Amino acid sequence: MASLRSRRSVLRLCGTVGLGAGLAGCLGDGGETPEQAVTSPDSADAAVVVYWFWGDGCPVCDDQKGFIDEIAATSETDVVALEVYNDAENRELFHDVIDEYNIQREAVPTTVIGSEHWIGDSSDIRDAIQAKVSDCREESGCQPSAVV
């Protein structure tokens, strides 16, 4: 397992983290937090909590933001959007999540719901995220592991 220092370097360089099929993000022009999302894990109190790790300037993250806003706007769902390129505390939380979920590739966007995670953005990933949110609502909620 890579040390935190080497993982941070990979996150900053981003071009080396498997950009196959355009699924993982990399640095580009600036971005903003989705409008419907909350930015603190402490402020998430809905039955379904979605954690979305993203990077300021990540074009794939920018593409996914509208979708994330749609998820955040659904009832009984909170999205906690955590920018990891420029925020050290969020980056540390991201590393904790990577360790907890045994995620093999560090890249953004990374979405975590309950015990499942997705890296990148595609129509299949969006369908899977929407299905998981629906399943969680039917199960009366999904909460992440104790790490987040």
C-alpha positions as CSV (number, residue, x, y, z in Angstrom):
1,M,0.0,0.0,0.0
2,A,1.3,3.4,-0.9
3,S,2.2,5.9,1.8
4,L,0.1,9.0,2.3
5,R,2.9,11.1,0.8
6,S,3.1,9.0,-2.4
7,R,-0.7,8.9,-2.7
8,R,-0.9,12.6,-2.4
9,S,1.6,12.9,-5.2
10,V,-0.5,10.7,-7.4
11,L,-3.6,12.7,-6.6
12,R,-1.8,15.9,-7.5
13,L,-0.4,14.5,-10.7
14,C,-3.6,12.7,-11.5
15,G,-2.5,12.0,-15.0
16,T,-0.9,8.8,-13.8
17,V,-4.0,7.3,-12.1
18,G,-5.6,5.3,-14.8
19,L,-7.4,7.8,-17.0
20,G,-8.5,4.9,-19.2
21,A,-11.7,5.6,-21.1
22,G,-11.8,9.1,-19.5
23,L,-13.2,7.8,-16.3
24,A,-11.0,9.4,-13.8
25,G,-10.5,13.2,-13.4
26,C,-7.4,15.3,-13.6
27,L,-6.4,18.9,-13.1
28,G,-7.9,21.4,-15.5
29,D,-9.8,24.7,-15.1
30,G,-11.5,25.6,-11.8
31,G,-14.7,24.1,-10.5
32,E,-17.3,24.8,-7.9
33,T,-19.1,22.6,-5.3
34,P,-22.5,21.4,-6.5
35,E,-25.2,23.8,-5.4
36,Q,-27.4,21.2,-3.6
37,A,-24.6,19.5,-1.8
38,V,-23.5,20.0,1.8
39,T,-19.8,20.4,2.5
40,S,-19.5,18.9,6.0
41,P,-20.1,15.3,7.1
42,D,-21.5,16.7,10.3
43,S,-24.3,18.5,8.4
44,A,-25.6,15.4,6.7
45,D,-28.6,14.0,8.4
46,A,-30.7,12.4,5.7
47,A,-31.6,8.7,5.6
48,V,-29.3,8.3,2.5
49,V,-25.9,10.0,2.7
50,V,-23.8,10.1,-0.5
51,Y,-20.1,11.1,-0.2
52,W,-18.7,12.7,-3.3
53,F,-15.0,13.3,-3.4
54,W,-14.0,15.7,-6.2
55,G,-11.2,18.0,-7.3
56,D,-11.2,21.6,-8.2
57,G,-10.4,21.7,-11.9
58,C,-11.1,18.1,-12.5
59,P,-13.1,18.1,-15.9
60,V,-14.7,14.7,-15.1
61,C,-15.9,16.1,-11.8
62,D,-17.2,19.1,-13.5
63,D,-19.2,16.9,-15.9
64,Q,-20.6,14.9,-13.0
65,K,-21.7,17.9,-10.9
66,G,-25.1,18.3,-12.5
67,F,-25.9,14.7,-11.8
68,I,-24.7,15.0,-8.2
69,D,-26.9,18.0,-7.8
70,E,-29.9,15.9,-9.1
71,I,-29.1,13.3,-6.5
72,A,-28.8,15.9,-3.7
73,A,-32.1,17.4,-4.7
74,T,-34.0,14.0,-4.1
75,S,-35.9,13.5,-0.9
76,E,-34.2,11.9,2.1
77,T,-30.8,12.2,0.5
78,D,-27.8,14.4,1.4
79,V,-24.7,14.6,-0.7
80,V,-21.5,15.6,1.1
81,A,-19.2,17.1,-1.5
82,L,-15.6,17.1,-0.4
83,E,-13.0,18.9,-2.6
84,V,-9.7,17.1,-2.2
85,Y,-7.1,18.9,-4.3
86,N,-7.0,22.1,-2.2
87,D,-8.4,21.0,1.2
88,A,-6.0,19.1,3.4
89,E,-8.7,17.9,5.8
90,N,-10.9,16.6,3.0
91,R,-7.8,14.9,1.4
92,E,-7.1,13.1,4.7
93,L,-10.7,11.9,4.9
94,F,-10.4,10.7,1.3
95,H,-7.3,8.7,2.3
96,D,-9.1,7.2,5.3
97,V,-12.0,6.2,3.0
98,I,-9.5,4.7,0.5
99,D,-8.0,2.6,3.3
100,E,-11.4,1.7,4.8
101,Y,-13.0,0.6,1.5
102,N,-9.8,-1.0,0.2
103,I,-10.0,1.2,-2.9
104,Q,-7.2,0.2,-5.3
105,R,-7.1,3.4,-7.3
106,E,-7.0,6.9,-6.0
107,A,-8.8,9.2,-8.4
108,V,-11.7,11.6,-8.5
109,P,-14.6,11.8,-8.7
110,T,-15.1,9.0,-6.2
111,T,-18.7,8.4,-4.9
112,V,-19.4,6.4,-1.7
113,I,-22.8,5.2,-0.6
114,G,-23.1,2.8,2.3
115,S,-20.6,0.0,1.6
116,E,-20.2,0.7,-2.1
117,H,-18.1,3.1,-4.2
118,W,-17.6,4.2,-7.7
119,I,-14.6,6.0,-9.3
120,G,-15.1,8.2,-12.4
121,D,-18.2,9.0,-14.4
122,S,-20.1,7.2,-17.1
123,S,-23.7,6.4,-17.8
124,D,-23.2,3.0,-16.2
125,I,-21.8,4.6,-13.0
126,R,-24.6,7.1,-12.9
127,D,-27.2,4.3,-13.3
128,A,-25.5,2.3,-10.5
129,I,-25.4,5.3,-8.2
130,Q,-29.1,6.1,-8.9
131,A,-30.0,2.4,-8.3
132,K,-28.1,2.4,-5.0
133,V,-29.8,5.6,-3.8
134,S,-33.2,4.1,-4.7
135,D,-32.3,0.8,-2.9
136,C,-31.2,2.8,0.2
137,R,-34.4,4.7,0.3
138,E,-36.4,1.4,0.1
139,E,-34.2,0.0,3.0
140,S,-34.9,3.2,5.0
141,G,-31.4,4.5,4.6
142,C,-27.8,3.8,4.0
143,Q,-25.0,5.2,6.1
144,P,-21.3,5.0,5.3
145,S,-18.7,3.2,7.4
146,A,-17.5,4.9,10.6
147,V,-14.6,6.6,8.7
148,V,-16.7,9.3,7.2
